[in-house]
Amino acid sequence: MDPLLLARLQFATTTSIHFLFVLVTLGLVTLLVYLQTAWAVTNKPVYERLTRFWGTLYLINYTLGIATGIVMEFQFGLNWSGLSRYVGNVFGAPLAIETLVAFFLESTFLGMWIFGWHRLPRGVHLALLYGVAVTAYASAFWVLVANSWLQNPVGYETRDGVAHLTDFSALLTNPTFGMALGHVVSAALLTGGMVMAAVGSWHLIRRTRDYDLHRKSLRIGLVTAALAVSVVQGFGFAQFGAVAPVQPTKYGDDAARTAAIADWTARFGPGDYTPPALANVGLGFMILIGFALGCVWLLFPLLFRDWIIRLRFPLYLMLLALPLPFVASILGWLAREVGRQPWAAYGLLKVDDAVTPMSGGVMLTSFIGFSLLLGTLAVTNWIMIARRAARGAEDLTLGRPLPDPDDTPDARPEPVLA
Amino acid sequence: METIWYALLGLFFASYLVLGGYDYGVGLMLAHRWSPVDRRAALTAIGPFFLGNEVWLVAAVGILFGAFPMLEGELLASLYPAVALALAGVVVVTAAVQLRSRPATAAARTRWDRVIVAGSSLAALGWGAVLGGLLQGVPLRADGHVADVGHLFTPFAAACALSLVALVAVHGAAFLAMRLPEGASGQIARLGRRLVPIALAAVGAATIMGLLSNRVRQAMQQPTVAVLMPVFLVTALLVAGGALTRRRPGIAFTATTLAMAAPVPLVAAITWPYALVSTVDPAVGLTVADAAASQPTLRLLSWLVMPLLPALLGFQLMSWWVFRGRIDGRTPVYW
């Protein structure tokens, strides 16, 4: 089989799986910061239990974020050694910064947050969570700087066919970066809000005894989703104006597109410089989903006097709408990434030259192997999250009070309704 | 500047072998016939450190990509099967340890423990094969590419892979002997001591394979340094075995830490000035200078990252300090 196609399929599959978990990580960590801060400020037990419940779900999800993320990092060297060779001097820098500064600290802080519960002072414990959140956003920042450079290479010069960095600030002011970052971050917040609202809705439908906790989940989730969807739509449309001038074959008009293709044909030889139609199909459906999710504002007035719960059907709506932000995100990434084909670095390096010259057999084994591994882990993880969410907040391991030194080995069970 | 970043790359990867190494070692220990309580205690022992340990790998590969882009592409691609094996192991371990206790039934948790054992083995085998692959060189052509991946499957690489598994097992046992409560610590120390002769045999076999292999002998740029590798590993293992017998797990752990860390600078020194030795045409090997990113990139990384290194190390040290000592009934349990 064609190694290039296999490498592209593997990248698309692994990135998509990775991003589905990244959305929830970024979204839930922000909501966790809110919950634990609310607990620290108000000292109400329901906020502590909310933090422990949503922290548990966040941690199960984070596992696959790490697992898929490590595969992403290695994939550049394994399948795309041409990328490293020809543009690695520029593209590698923001990725290196992300691993060293953002992810390194994020996991270090998170390990201490999980196991430091009741052992560290409350202020330190909260500060660790803030650290996790800030470094998570820093990760999103630097990864998007890297991806944006591939969309629109800036701040470089070419010597002997290899790109060298000349101006790092150009990477940060890249027109394909700023609006995209806002779009991705608000999409994550939207997803986190929808997840929180969906789990809360499920328990309210089932009339779980833990009414106050799940009602709060629904309300916090709904408000977050409503605010975020408007921001997502705003940043989404803003991107067209920023991206069209620098990516004419993606969003430019016919004149700009023809001019770009003519320029590339002159410099790189004849070839197919038009992206596949899949990109625009993805874009169209993503926008439709975006508008559908915008209807969450219609549920806003129902928060008054808990009509959203009493009417029952809005709960079912929130539950059924859960897959939508995930589907929209993958479609959005298809639009962004497929829309720049056949370029690995737009106008600079074609995917044919970026791929590792490896046999089709090795690529196929790698594609099947990693897709199966990550796919299986992903499905297992989602089932686990669903089961844990369904069990509710009654018997949580995370943040369980430490047994008194005078107690017998069998610790007292902690009260359910606090 | 390249040398400083090469040293940092080595430091981060060596730290990963030490820290991730005891995670995989403890994972291998789960294969021992233990009760569910004992297995959970072993995972509680690595608990607070587990997430912070694997970040050293991610950061090392980040440095590889940012500071040595030429090397990253050729190294990972030419050692593809070994890297993919190690990567699969790392992914499986990180998922299995974190998800292992989320189901409520003992049967499900036992199944996840078997996954942890499998993943730990894969990771150790993979990284051992990578180190062996670096020592035996790769068929790097003049255009900088490697023809295929069959070159990796040699007895020497296999022996290196098995050696790392054995070293990791002893390292994990030493760590548990340090962290488990006094009663359980004695049992695991005896297990660790029984593993030392196996590790010695594996290291010996790898040394013999290396001496017999034309390819390994020719790939060595600094043969005098190469002698240090088996000498150092054997000494460290003997010290560890003796310390475990004498109930001094701290000394044993220090010895196994040095045994896990030493291969990285030694491999780098043995192949110096090359980062990747070519078996096809020695002159075509990738030197550290050639593999490094250009000056503006290295300067940028230096300005952005070097000032933060104390903070990175500081927070890691904080986690080791806060959660120091043996685990007991009041240790938070999560994995």
Interface residues (C-beta under 8 A of the other chain):
Chain A: L59 I60 Y62 T63 L64 I66 A67 G69 I70 V71 E73 F74 F76 G77 L78 W80 S81 G82 L83 S84 R85 G88 N89 V90 F91 G92 A93 L95 A96 I97 E98 T99 L100 V101 F103 F104 L105 S107 T108 F109 L110 G111 M112 I114 F115 G116 W117 H118 R119 L120 H164 L165 T166 F168 T356 P357 M358 S359 V362 S366 G369 F370 L373 L374 L377 T380 N381 M384 R387 R388 R391 T397 L398 R400 L402 P403 P405 P409
Chain B: G47 P48 F49 F50 L51 G52 E54 V55 W56 L57 V58 A59 V61 G62 I63 L64 F65 G66 A67 P69 M70 E72 G73 E74 L75 L76 A77 Y80 P81 V83 A84 L87 A88 V90 V91 V92 T94 A95 Q98 L99 S101 R102 P103 A104 G144 H145 D148 V149 A293 S294 P296 T297 L300 L301 L304 V305 L308 A311 L312 F315 Q316 M318 S319 V322 F323 G329 R330 P332 V333 Y334
